[in-house]
Amino acid sequence: MDDIWTLGVNAEDEFAWHQHALCAQTDPEAFFPEKGGSTREAKRVCSSCTVRAECLEYALANDERFGIWGGLSERERRKLKRQAI
């Protein structure tokens, strides 16, 4: 059985910021819109979230391919990664 220490990282601690995230109190569908759907509501929530940086860092580190994370869409995160290279 795998446990949270398998890779030497406590997965619970890695995701602990999520309990403070405003998205945890919001309809998750806003953060995963249908293709071509609006991301405005999700980005508005993210703009005032105290753990936005941690969320974006998590998404970048884990190559999240869907949804709004840290106020950015998947396309915006790809662009950010390319600019960092």
Distance bins in CASP14 RR format, pairs under 12 A and 6 or more apart:
PFRMAT RR
TARGET T0000
AUTHOR 0000-0000-0000
RMODE 2
METHOD distances of the structure
MODEL  1
2 8 0 0 0 0 0 1 0 0 0 0 0
2 11 0 0 0 0 1 0 0 0 0 0 0
3 9 0 0 0 0 0 1 0 0 0 0 0
3 10 0 0 0 0 1 0 0 0 0 0 0
3 11 0 0 0 0 1 0 0 0 0 0 0
3 12 0 0 0 0 0 1 0 0 0 0 0
4 10 1 0 1 0 0 0 0 0 0 0 0
4 11 1 0 1 0 0 0 0 0 0 0 0
4 12 1 0 1 0 0 0 0 0 0 0 0
4 13 0 0 0 0 1 0 0 0 0 0 0
4 14 0 0 0 0 1 0 0 0 0 0 0
4 15 0 0 0 0 1 0 0 0 0 0 0
4 16 0 0 0 0 0 1 0 0 0 0 0
5 11 0 0 0 0 1 0 0 0 0 0 0
5 12 0 0 0 0 0 1 0 0 0 0 0
5 13 0 0 0 0 0 1 0 0 0 0 0
5 14 0 0 0 0 0 1 0 0 0 0 0
7 14 0 0 0 0 0 1 0 0 0 0 0
8 14 0 0 0 0 0 1 0 0 0 0 0
9 15 0 0 0 0 0 1 0 0 0 0 0
9 61 0 0 0 0 0 1 0 0 0 0 0
9 62 0 0 0 0 0 1 0 0 0 0 0
10 16 0 0 0 0 1 0 0 0 0 0 0
11 18 0 0 0 0 0 1 0 0 0 0 0
11 58 0 0 0 0 0 1 0 0 0 0 0
11 62 0 0 0 0 0 1 0 0 0 0 0
12 18 0 0 0 0 0 1 0 0 0 0 0
12 19 0 0 0 0 0 1 0 0 0 0 0
13 19 0 0 0 0 0 1 0 0 0 0 0
13 54 0 0 0 0 0 1 0 0 0 0 0
13 58 0 0 0 0 0 1 0 0 0 0 0
14 54 0 0 0 0 1 0 0 0 0 0 0
14 57 0 0 0 0 0 1 0 0 0 0 0
14 58 1 0 0 1 0 0 0 0 0 0 0
14 61 0 0 0 0 1 0 0 0 0 0 0
14 62 0 0 0 0 1 0 0 0 0 0 0
15 21 0 0 0 0 1 0 0 0 0 0 0
15 24 0 0 0 0 0 1 0 0 0 0 0
15 51 0 0 0 0 0 1 0 0 0 0 0
15 54 0 0 0 0 1 0 0 0 0 0 0
15 55 0 0 0 0 0 1 0 0 0 0 0
15 57 0 0 0 0 0 1 0 0 0 0 0
15 58 1 0 0 1 0 0 0 0 0 0 0
15 59 0 0 0 0 0 1 0 0 0 0 0
15 61 0 0 0 0 0 1 0 0 0 0 0
15 62 0 0 0 0 1 0 0 0 0 0 0
16 24 0 0 0 0 0 1 0 0 0 0 0
16 51 0 0 0 0 1 0 0 0 0 0 0
16 54 0 0 0 0 1 0 0 0 0 0 0
16 55 0 0 0 0 0 1 0 0 0 0 0
16 58 0 0 0 0 0 1 0 0 0 0 0
17 23 0 0 0 0 0 1 0 0 0 0 0
17 24 0 0 0 0 0 1 0 0 0 0 0
17 49 0 0 0 0 1 0 0 0 0 0 0
17 50 0 0 0 0 1 0 0 0 0 0 0
17 51 1 0 1 0 0 0 0 0 0 0 0
17 52 0 0 0 0 1 0 0 0 0 0 0
17 53 0 0 0 0 1 0 0 0 0 0 0
17 54 1 1 0 0 0 0 0 0 0 0 0
17 55 1 0 0 1 0 0 0 0 0 0 0
17 56 0 0 0 0 0 1 0 0 0 0 0
17 57 0 0 0 0 1 0 0 0 0 0 0
17 58 1 0 0 1 0 0 0 0 0 0 0
17 59 0 0 0 0 0 1 0 0 0 0 0
17 69 0 0 0 0 0 1 0 0 0 0 0
17 70 0 0 0 0 0 1 0 0 0 0 0
18 24 1 0 0 1 0 0 0 0 0 0 0
18 25 0 0 0 0 0 1 0 0 0 0 0
18 49 0 0 0 0 0 1 0 0 0 0 0
18 50 0 0 0 0 0 1 0 0 0 0 0
18 51 1 0 0 1 0 0 0 0 0 0 0
18 54 0 0 0 0 1 0 0 0 0 0 0
18 55 1 0 0 1 0 0 0 0 0 0 0
18 58 0 0 0 0 1 0 0 0 0 0 0
18 59 0 0 0 0 0 1 0 0 0 0 0
18 69 0 0 0 0 0 1 0 0 0 0 0
18 70 0 0 0 0 0 1 0 0 0 0 0
19 25 0 0 0 0 0 1 0 0 0 0 0
19 50 0 0 0 0 0 1 0 0 0 0 0
19 51 0 0 0 0 1 0 0 0 0 0 0
19 54 0 0 0 0 0 1 0 0 0 0 0
19 55 0 0 0 0 0 1 0 0 0 0 0
20 49 0 0 0 0 1 0 0 0 0 0 0
20 50 1 0 0 1 0 0 0 0 0 0 0
20 51 1 0 1 0 0 0 0 0 0 0 0
20 52 0 0 0 0 0 1 0 0 0 0 0
20 53 0 0 0 0 0 1 0 0 0 0 0
20 54 0 0 0 0 1 0 0 0 0 0 0
20 55 0 0 0 0 1 0 0 0 0 0 0
21 28 0 0 0 0 0 1 0 0 0 0 0
21 31 0 0 0 0 0 1 0 0 0 0 0
21 42 0 0 0 0 0 1 0 0 0 0 0
21 45 0 0 0 0 1 0 0 0 0 0 0
21 46 0 0 0 0 1 0 0 0 0 0 0
21 48 0 0 0 0 0 1 0 0 0 0 0
21 49 1 0 1 0 0 0 0 0 0 0 0
21 50 0 0 0 0 1 0 0 0 0 0 0
21 51 1 0 1 0 0 0 0 0 0 0 0
21 52 0 0 0 0 1 0 0 0 0 0 0
21 53 0 0 0 0 0 1 0 0 0 0 0
21 54 0 0 0 0 1 0 0 0 0 0 0
21 55 1 0 0 1 0 0 0 0 0 0 0
21 56 0 0 0 0 0 1 0 0 0 0 0
21 58 0 0 0 0 0 1 0 0 0 0 0
21 59 0 0 0 0 0 1 0 0 0 0 0
21 68 0 0 0 0 0 1 0 0 0 0 0
21 69 0 0 0 0 0 1 0 0 0 0 0
21 70 0 0 0 0 1 0 0 0 0 0 0
21 71 0 0 0 0 0 1 0 0 0 0 0
22 30 0 0 0 0 0 1 0 0 0 0 0
22 31 0 0 0 0 0 1 0 0 0 0 0
22 41 0 0 0 0 0 1 0 0 0 0 0
22 42 0 0 0 0 0 1 0 0 0 0 0
22 43 0 0 0 0 0 1 0 0 0 0 0
22 44 0 0 0 0 1 0 0 0 0 0 0
22 45 1 0 1 0 0 0 0 0 0 0 0
22 46 1 0 0 1 0 0 0 0 0 0 0
22 47 0 0 0 0 1 0 0 0 0 0 0
22 48 1 0 0 1 0 0 0 0 0 0 0
22 49 1 0 1 0 0 0 0 0 0 0 0
22 50 1 0 0 1 0 0 0 0 0 0 0
22 51 0 0 0 0 1 0 0 0 0 0 0
22 52 0 0 0 0 1 0 0 0 0 0 0
22 55 0 0 0 0 1 0 0 0 0 0 0
22 68 0 0 0 0 0 1 0 0 0 0 0
22 70 0 0 0 0 0 1 0 0 0 0 0
22 71 0 0 0 0 0 1 0 0 0 0 0
23 29 0 0 0 0 0 1 0 0 0 0 0
23 30 0 0 0 0 1 0 0 0 0 0 0
23 31 1 0 1 0 0 0 0 0 0 0 0
23 32 0 0 0 0 0 1 0 0 0 0 0
23 41 0 0 0 0 0 1 0 0 0 0 0
23 42 1 0 0 1 0 0 0 0 0 0 0
23 43 0 0 0 0 0 1 0 0 0 0 0
23 44 0 0 0 0 0 1 0 0 0 0 0
23 45 1 0 1 0 0 0 0 0 0 0 0
23 46 1 0 0 1 0 0 0 0 0 0 0
23 47 0 0 0 0 0 1 0 0 0 0 0
23 48 0 0 0 0 0 1 0 0 0 0 0
23 49 1 0 0 1 0 0 0 0 0 0 0
23 50 0 0 0 0 0 1 0 0 0 0 0
23 51 0 0 0 0 1 0 0 0 0 0 0
23 52 0 0 0 0 1 0 0 0 0 0 0
23 55 1 0 0 1 0 0 0 0 0 0 0
23 59 0 0 0 0 0 1 0 0 0 0 0
23 67 0 0 0 0 0 1 0 0 0 0 0
23 68 0 0 0 0 1 0 0 0 0 0 0
23 69 0 0 0 0 1 0 0 0 0 0 0
23 70 0 0 0 0 1 0 0 0 0 0 0
23 71 0 0 0 0 1 0 0 0 0 0 0
24 31 0 0 0 0 0 1 0 0 0 0 0
24 45 0 0 0 0 0 1 0 0 0 0 0
24 49 0 0 0 0 1 0 0 0 0 0 0
24 50 0 0 0 0 0 1 0 0 0 0 0
24 51 0 0 0 0 1 0 0 0 0 0 0
24 55 0 0 0 0 0 1 0 0 0 0 0
25 31 0 0 0 0 0 1 0 0 0 0 0
25 45 0 0 0 0 1 0 0 0 0 0 0
25 49 0 0 0 0 0 1 0 0 0 0 0
26 32 0 0 0 0 0 1 0 0 0 0 0
26 41 0 0 0 0 1 0 0 0 0 0 0
26 42 1 0 0 1 0 0 0 0 0 0 0
26 43 0 0 0 0 0 1 0 0 0 0 0
26 44 0 0 0 0 1 0 0 0 0 0 0
26 45 1 0 1 0 0 0 0 0 0 0 0
26 46 0 0 0 0 1 0 0 0 0 0 0
26 48 0 0 0 0 0 1 0 0 0 0 0
26 49 0 0 0 0 1 0 0 0 0 0 0
26 68 0 0 0 0 0 1 0 0 0 0 0
27 33 0 0 0 0 0 1 0 0 0 0 0
27 41 0 0 0 0 1 0 0 0 0 0 0
27 42 0 0 0 0 1 0 0 0 0 0 0
27 45 0 0 0 0 1 0 0 0 0 0 0
28 41 0 0 0 0 0 1 0 0 0 0 0
28 42 0 0 0 0 1 0 0 0 0 0 0
28 45 0 0 0 0 0 1 0 0 0 0 0
28 66 0 0 0 0 0 1 0 0 0 0 0
28 67 0 0 0 0 1 0 0 0 0 0 0
28 68 0 0 0 0 0 1 0 0 0 0 0
29 37 0 0 0 0 0 1 0 0 0 0 0
29 38 0 0 0 0 0 1 0 0 0 0 0
29 39 0 0 0 0 0 1 0 0 0 0 0
29 41 0 0 0 0 1 0 0 0 0 0 0
29 42 0 0 0 0 1 0 0 0 0 0 0
29 67 0 0 0 0 0 1 0 0 0 0 0
29 68 0 0 0 0 0 1 0 0 0 0 0
30 37 0 0 0 0 0 1 0 0 0 0 0
30 38 0 0 0 0 1 0 0 0 0 0 0
30 39 0 0 0 0 1 0 0 0 0 0 0
30 40 0 0 0 0 1 0 0 0 0 0 0
30 41 1 0 1 0 0 0 0 0 0 0 0
30 42 1 0 1 0 0 0 0 0 0 0 0
30 43 0 0 0 0 1 0 0 0 0 0 0
30 44 0 0 0 0 1 0 0 0 0 0 0
30 45 1 0 0 1 0 0 0 0 0 0 0
30 46 0 0 0 0 0 1 0 0 0 0 0
30 67 0 0 0 0 1 0 0 0 0 0 0
30 68 1 0 0 1 0 0 0 0 0 0 0
30 71 0 0 0 0 0 1 0 0 0 0 0
31 37 0 0 0 0 0 1 0 0 0 0 0
31 38 0 0 0 0 0 1 0 0 0 0 0
31 39 0 0 0 0 1 0 0 0 0 0 0
31 40 0 0 0 0 0 1 0 0 0 0 0
31 41 0 0 0 0 1 0 0 0 0 0 0
31 42 1 0 1 0 0 0 0 0 0 0 0
31 43 0 0 0 0 1 0 0 0 0 0 0
31 44 0 0 0 0 0 1 0 0 0 0 0
31 45 0 0 0 0 1 0 0 0 0 0 0
31 46 0 0 0 0 1 0 0 0 0 0 0
31 49 0 0 0 0 0 1 0 0 0 0 0
31 55 0 0 0 0 0 1 0 0 0 0 0
31 59 0 0 0 0 0 1 0 0 0 0 0
31 64 0 0 0 0 0 1 0 0 0 0 0
31 66 0 0 0 0 1 0 0 0 0 0 0
31 67 1 0 1 0 0 0 0 0 0 0 0
31 68 1 0 1 0 0 0 0 0 0 0 0
31 69 1 0 0 1 0 0 0 0 0 0 0
31 70 0 0 0 0 1 0 0 0 0 0 0
31 71 0 0 0 0 1 0 0 0 0 0 0
31 72 0 0 0 0 0 1 0 0 0 0 0
31 73 0 0 0 0 0 1 0 0 0 0 0
31 74 0 0 0 0 0 1 0 0 0 0 0
32 39 0 0 0 0 1 0 0 0 0 0 0
32 41 0 0 0 0 0 1 0 0 0 0 0
32 42 0 0 0 0 1 0 0 0 0 0 0
32 64 0 0 0 0 0 1 0 0 0 0 0
32 65 0 0 0 0 0 1 0 0 0 0 0
32 66 1 0 0 1 0 0 0 0 0 0 0
32 67 1 0 1 0 0 0 0 0 0 0 0
32 68 1 0 0 1 0 0 0 0 0 0 0
32 69 0 0 0 0 0 1 0 0 0 0 0
32 73 0 0 0 0 0 1 0 0 0 0 0
32 74 0 0 0 0 0 1 0 0 0 0 0
33 39 1 0 1 0 0 0 0 0 0 0 0
33 40 0 0 0 0 1 0 0 0 0 0 0
33 41 0 0 0 0 1 0 0 0 0 0 0
33 42 1 0 0 1 0 0 0 0 0 0 0
33 43 0 0 0 0 0 1 0 0 0 0 0
33 66 0 0 0 0 1 0 0 0 0 0 0
33 67 1 0 0 1 0 0 0 0 0 0 0
33 68 0 0 0 0 1 0 0 0 0 0 0
33 73 0 0 0 0 1 0 0 0 0 0 0
33 74 0 0 0 0 0 1 0 0 0 0 0
34 66 0 0 0 0 0 1 0 0 0 0 0
34 67 0 0 0 0 0 1 0 0 0 0 0
35 66 0 0 0 0 0 1 0 0 0 0 0
35 67 0 0 0 0 0 1 0 0 0 0 0
35 73 0 0 0 0 0 1 0 0 0 0 0
35 74 0 0 0 0 0 1 0 0 0 0 0
35 75 0 0 0 0 0 1 0 0 0 0 0
36 73 0 0 0 0 0 1 0 0 0 0 0
36 75 0 0 0 0 0 1 0 0 0 0 0
37 67 0 0 0 0 0 1 0 0 0 0 0
37 68 0 0 0 0 0 1 0 0 0 0 0
37 73 0 0 0 0 0 1 0 0 0 0 0
38 44 0 0 0 0 0 1 0 0 0 0 0
38 68 0 0 0 0 0 1 0 0 0 0 0
38 73 0 0 0 0 0 1 0 0 0 0 0
39 45 0 0 0 0 0 1 0 0 0 0 0
39 46 0 0 0 0 1 0 0 0 0 0 0
39 47 0 0 0 0 0 1 0 0 0 0 0
39 66 0 0 0 0 0 1 0 0 0 0 0
39 67 0 0 0 0 1 0 0 0 0 0 0
39 68 1 0 1 0 0 0 0 0 0 0 0
39 69 0 0 0 0 0 1 0 0 0 0 0
39 70 0 0 0 0 0 1 0 0 0 0 0
39 71 0 0 0 0 1 0 0 0 0 0 0
39 72 0 0 0 0 1 0 0 0 0 0 0
39 73 1 0 1 0 0 0 0 0 0 0 0
39 74 0 0 0 0 0 1 0 0 0 0 0
39 75 0 0 0 0 0 1 0 0 0 0 0
39 76 0 0 0 0 1 0 0 0 0 0 0
40 46 0 0 0 0 0 1 0 0 0 0 0
40 47 0 0 0 0 0 1 0 0 0 0 0
40 68 0 0 0 0 1 0 0 0 0 0 0
40 71 0 0 0 0 0 1 0 0 0 0 0
40 73 0 0 0 0 0 1 0 0 0 0 0
41 47 0 0 0 0 0 1 0 0 0 0 0
41 68 0 0 0 0 1 0 0 0 0 0 0
41 71 0 0 0 0 0 1 0 0 0 0 0
42 49 0 0 0 0 0 1 0 0 0 0 0
42 52 0 0 0 0 0 1 0 0 0 0 0
42 55 0 0 0 0 0 1 0 0 0 0 0
42 67 1 0 0 1 0 0 0 0 0 0 0
42 68 1 1 0 0 0 0 0 0 0 0 0
42 69 0 0 0 0 1 0 0 0 0 0 0
42 70 0 0 0 0 1 0 0 0 0 0 0
42 71 1 0 0 1 0 0 0 0 0 0 0
42 72 0 0 0 0 0 1 0 0 0 0 0
42 73 0 0 0 0 1 0 0 0 0 0 0
42 76 0 0 0 0 0 1 0 0 0 0 0
43 49 0 0 0 0 0 1 0 0 0 0 0
43 52 0 0 0 0 0 1 0 0 0 0 0
43 67 0 0 0 0 0 1 0 0 0 0 0
43 68 1 0 0 1 0 0 0 0 0 0 0
43 69 0 0 0 0 0 1 0 0 0 0 0
43 70 0 0 0 0 1 0 0 0 0 0 0
43 71 1 0 1 0 0 0 0 0 0 0 0
43 72 0 0 0 0 1 0 0 0 0 0 0
43 73 0 0 0 0 1 0 0 0 0 0 0
43 76 0 0 0 0 1 0 0 0 0 0 0
44 52 0 0 0 0 0 1 0 0 0 0 0
44 68 0 0 0 0 0 1 0 0 0 0 0
44 71 0 0 0 0 1 0 0 0 0 0 0
45 51 0 0 0 0 0 1 0 0 0 0 0
45 52 0 0 0 0 1 0 0 0 0 0 0
45 55 0 0 0 0 0 1 0 0 0 0 0
45 68 0 0 0 0 1 0 0 0 0 0 0
45 69 0 0 0 0 0 1 0 0 0 0 0
45 70 0 0 0 0 1 0 0 0 0 0 0
45 71 0 0 0 0 1 0 0 0 0 0 0
46 52 1 0 1 0 0 0 0 0 0 0 0
46 53 0 0 0 0 0 1 0 0 0 0 0
46 54 0 0 0 0 0 1 0 0 0 0 0
46 55 1 0 0 1 0 0 0 0 0 0 0
46 56 0 0 0 0 1 0 0 0 0 0 0
46 59 0 0 0 0 0 1 0 0 0 0 0
46 67 0 0 0 0 0 1 0 0 0 0 0
46 68 1 0 0 1 0 0 0 0 0 0 0
46 69 0 0 0 0 1 0 0 0 0 0 0
46 70 1 0 1 0 0 0 0 0 0 0 0
46 71 1 1 0 0 0 0 0 0 0 0 0
46 72 0 0 0 0 1 0 0 0 0 0 0
46 73 0 0 0 0 0 1 0 0 0 0 0
46 76 0 0 0 0 0 1 0 0 0 0 0
47 55 0 0 0 0 0 1 0 0 0 0 0
47 68 0 0 0 0 0 1 0 0 0 0 0
47 70 0 0 0 0 1 0 0 0 0 0 0
47 71 1 0 0 1 0 0 0 0 0 0 0
47 72 0 0 0 0 0 1 0 0 0 0 0
48 70 0 0 0 0 0 1 0 0 0 0 0
48 71 0 0 0 0 0 1 0 0 0 0 0
49 55 1 0 0 1 0 0 0 0 0 0 0
49 56 0 0 0 0 0 1 0 0 0 0 0
49 68 0 0 0 0 0 1 0 0 0 0 0
49 69 0 0 0 0 0 1 0 0 0 0 0
49 70 1 0 0 1 0 0 0 0 0 0 0
49 71 0 0 0 0 1 0 0 0 0 0 0
50 70 0 0 0 0 0 1 0 0 0 0 0
51 57 0 0 0 0 1 0 0 0 0 0 0
51 58 0 0 0 0 1 0 0 0 0 0 0
51 59 0 0 0 0 0 1 0 0 0 0 0
51 69 0 0 0 0 0 1 0 0 0 0 0
51 70 0 0 0 0 1 0 0 0 0 0 0
51 71 0 0 0 0 0 1 0 0 0 0 0
52 58 0 0 0 0 0 1 0 0 0 0 0
52 59 0 0 0 0 0 1 0 0 0 0 0
52 68 0 0 0 0 0 1 0 0 0 0 0
52 69 0 0 0 0 1 0 0 0 0 0 0
52 70 1 0 1 0 0 0 0 0 0 0 0
52 71 1 0 0 1 0 0 0 0 0 0 0
52 72 0 0 0 0 1 0 0 0 0 0 0
53 59 0 0 0 0 0 1 0 0 0 0 0
53 60 0 0 0 0 0 1 0 0 0 0 0
53 69 0 0 0 0 0 1 0 0 0 0 0
53 70 1 0 0 1 0 0 0 0 0 0 0
53 71 0 0 0 0 0 1 0 0 0 0 0
53 72 0 0 0 0 0 1 0 0 0 0 0
54 60 0 0 0 0 0 1 0 0 0 0 0
54 61 0 0 0 0 0 1 0 0 0 0 0
54 69 0 0 0 0 0 1 0 0 0 0 0
54 70 0 0 0 0 1 0 0 0 0 0 0
55 61 0 0 0 0 0 1 0 0 0 0 0
55 62 0 0 0 0 0 1 0 0 0 0 0
55 64 0 0 0 0 1 0 0 0 0 0 0
55 67 0 0 0 0 0 1 0 0 0 0 0
55 68 0 0 0 0 1 0 0 0 0 0 0
55 69 1 0 1 0 0 0 0 0 0 0 0
55 70 1 0 1 0 0 0 0 0 0 0 0
55 71 1 0 0 1 0 0 0 0 0 0 0
55 72 0 0 0 0 1 0 0 0 0 0 0
55 77 0 0 0 0 0 1 0 0 0 0 0
56 62 0 0 0 0 0 1 0 0 0 0 0
56 64 0 0 0 0 1 0 0 0 0 0 0
56 68 0 0 0 0 0 1 0 0 0 0 0
56 69 1 0 0 1 0 0 0 0 0 0 0
56 70 1 1 0 0 0 0 0 0 0 0 0
56 71 1 0 0 1 0 0 0 0 0 0 0
56 72 1 0 0 1 0 0 0 0 0 0 0
56 73 0 0 0 0 0 1 0 0 0 0 0
56 76 0 0 0 0 1 0 0 0 0 0 0
56 77 1 0 0 1 0 0 0 0 0 0 0
56 80 0 0 0 0 1 0 0 0 0 0 0
56 81 0 0 0 0 0 1 0 0 0 0 0
57 64 0 0 0 0 0 1 0 0 0 0 0
57 69 0 0 0 0 1 0 0 0 0 0 0
57 70 0 0 0 0 1 0 0 0 0 0 0
57 72 0 0 0 0 0 1 0 0 0 0 0
57 77 0 0 0 0 0 1 0 0 0 0 0
57 80 0 0 0 0 0 1 0 0 0 0 0
58 64 1 0 0 1 0 0 0 0 0 0 0
58 69 1 0 0 1 0 0 0 0 0 0 0
58 70 0 0 0 0 1 0 0 0 0 0 0
58 72 0 0 0 0 0 1 0 0 0 0 0
58 77 0 0 0 0 0 1 0 0 0 0 0
59 65 0 0 0 0 1 0 0 0 0 0 0
59 66 0 0 0 0 1 0 0 0 0 0 0
59 67 0 0 0 0 1 0 0 0 0 0 0
59 68 0 0 0 0 1 0 0 0 0 0 0
59 69 1 1 0 0 0 0 0 0 0 0 0
59 70 1 0 0 1 0 0 0 0 0 0 0
59 71 0 0 0 0 1 0 0 0 0 0 0
59 72 1 0 0 1 0 0 0 0 0 0 0
59 73 0 0 0 0 0 1 0 0 0 0 0
59 74 0 0 0 0 1 0 0 0 0 0 0
59 76 0 0 0 0 0 1 0 0 0 0 0
59 77 1 0 0 1 0 0 0 0 0 0 0
59 78 0 0 0 0 0 1 0 0 0 0 0
59 80 0 0 0 0 1 0 0 0 0 0 0
59 81 0 0 0 0 0 1 0 0 0 0 0
60 69 0 0 0 0 1 0 0 0 0 0 0
60 70 0 0 0 0 1 0 0 0 0 0 0
60 71 0 0 0 0 0 1 0 0 0 0 0
60 72 0 0 0 0 1 0 0 0 0 0 0
60 74 0 0 0 0 0 1 0 0 0 0 0
60 76 0 0 0 0 0 1 0 0 0 0 0
60 77 1 0 0 1 0 0 0 0 0 0 0
60 78 0 0 0 0 1 0 0 0 0 0 0
60 79 0 0 0 0 0 1 0 0 0 0 0
60 80 1 0 0 1 0 0 0 0 0 0 0
60 81 1 0 0 1 0 0 0 0 0 0 0
60 82 0 0 0 0 0 1 0 0 0 0 0
60 83 0 0 0 0 0 1 0 0 0 0 0
60 84 0 0 0 0 1 0 0 0 0 0 0
61 69 0 0 0 0 0 1 0 0 0 0 0
61 77 0 0 0 0 0 1 0 0 0 0 0
61 81 0 0 0 0 0 1 0 0 0 0 0
62 69 0 0 0 0 1 0 0 0 0 0 0
62 77 0 0 0 0 0 1 0 0 0 0 0
63 69 0 0 0 0 0 1 0 0 0 0 0
63 74 0 0 0 0 1 0 0 0 0 0 0
63 77 0 0 0 0 1 0 0 0 0 0 0
63 78 0 0 0 0 1 0 0 0 0 0 0
63 81 0 0 0 0 1 0 0 0 0 0 0
64 70 0 0 0 0 1 0 0 0 0 0 0
64 71 0 0 0 0 0 1 0 0 0 0 0
64 72 0 0 0 0 1 0 0 0 0 0 0
64 73 0 0 0 0 0 1 0 0 0 0 0
64 74 1 0 0 1 0 0 0 0 0 0 0
64 76 0 0 0 0 0 1 0 0 0 0 0
64 77 1 0 0 1 0 0 0 0 0 0 0
64 78 0 0 0 0 0 1 0 0 0 0 0
64 81 0 0 0 0 0 1 0 0 0 0 0
65 73 0 0 0 0 0 1 0 0 0 0 0
65 74 1 0 1 0 0 0 0 0 0 0 0
65 75 0 0 0 0 0 1 0 0 0 0 0
65 77 0 0 0 0 1 0 0 0 0 0 0
65 78 0 0 0 0 1 0 0 0 0 0 0
65 81 0 0 0 0 0 1 0 0 0 0 0
66 73 0 0 0 0 1 0 0 0 0 0 0
66 74 1 0 0 1 0 0 0 0 0 0 0
66 75 0 0 0 0 0 1 0 0 0 0 0
66 77 0 0 0 0 0 1 0 0 0 0 0
67 73 1 0 0 1 0 0 0 0 0 0 0
67 74 1 0 0 1 0 0 0 0 0 0 0
67 75 0 0 0 0 0 1 0 0 0 0 0
67 76 0 0 0 0 0 1 0 0 0 0 0
67 77 0 0 0 0 1 0 0 0 0 0 0
68 74 0 0 0 0 1 0 0 0 0 0 0
68 75 0 0 0 0 0 1 0 0 0 0 0
68 76 0 0 0 0 1 0 0 0 0 0 0
68 77 0 0 0 0 1 0 0 0 0 0 0
69 76 0 0 0 0 1 0 0 0 0 0 0
69 77 1 0 0 1 0 0 0 0 0 0 0
69 80 0 0 0 0 0 1 0 0 0 0 0
70 76 0 0 0 0 1 0 0 0 0 0 0
70 77 0 0 0 0 1 0 0 0 0 0 0
70 80 0 0 0 0 0 1 0 0 0 0 0
71 77 0 0 0 0 1 0 0 0 0 0 0
71 80 0 0 0 0 0 1 0 0 0 0 0
72 78 0 0 0 0 1 0 0 0 0 0 0
72 79 0 0 0 0 1 0 0 0 0 0 0
72 80 1 0 0 1 0 0 0 0 0 0 0
72 81 0 0 0 0 0 1 0 0 0 0 0
73 79 0 0 0 0 1 0 0 0 0 0 0
73 80 0 0 0 0 0 1 0 0 0 0 0
74 80 0 0 0 0 0 1 0 0 0 0 0
74 81 0 0 0 0 0 1 0 0 0 0 0
75 81 0 0 0 0 0 1 0 0 0 0 0
75 82 0 0 0 0 0 1 0 0 0 0 0
76 82 0 0 0 0 0 1 0 0 0 0 0
76 83 0 0 0 0 0 1 0 0 0 0 0
77 83 0 0 0 0 0 1 0 0 0 0 0
77 84 0 0 0 0 0 1 0 0 0 0 0
78 84 0 0 0 0 0 1 0 0 0 0 0
78 85 0 0 0 0 0 1 0 0 0 0 0
79 85 0 0 0 0 0 1 0 0 0 0 0
END
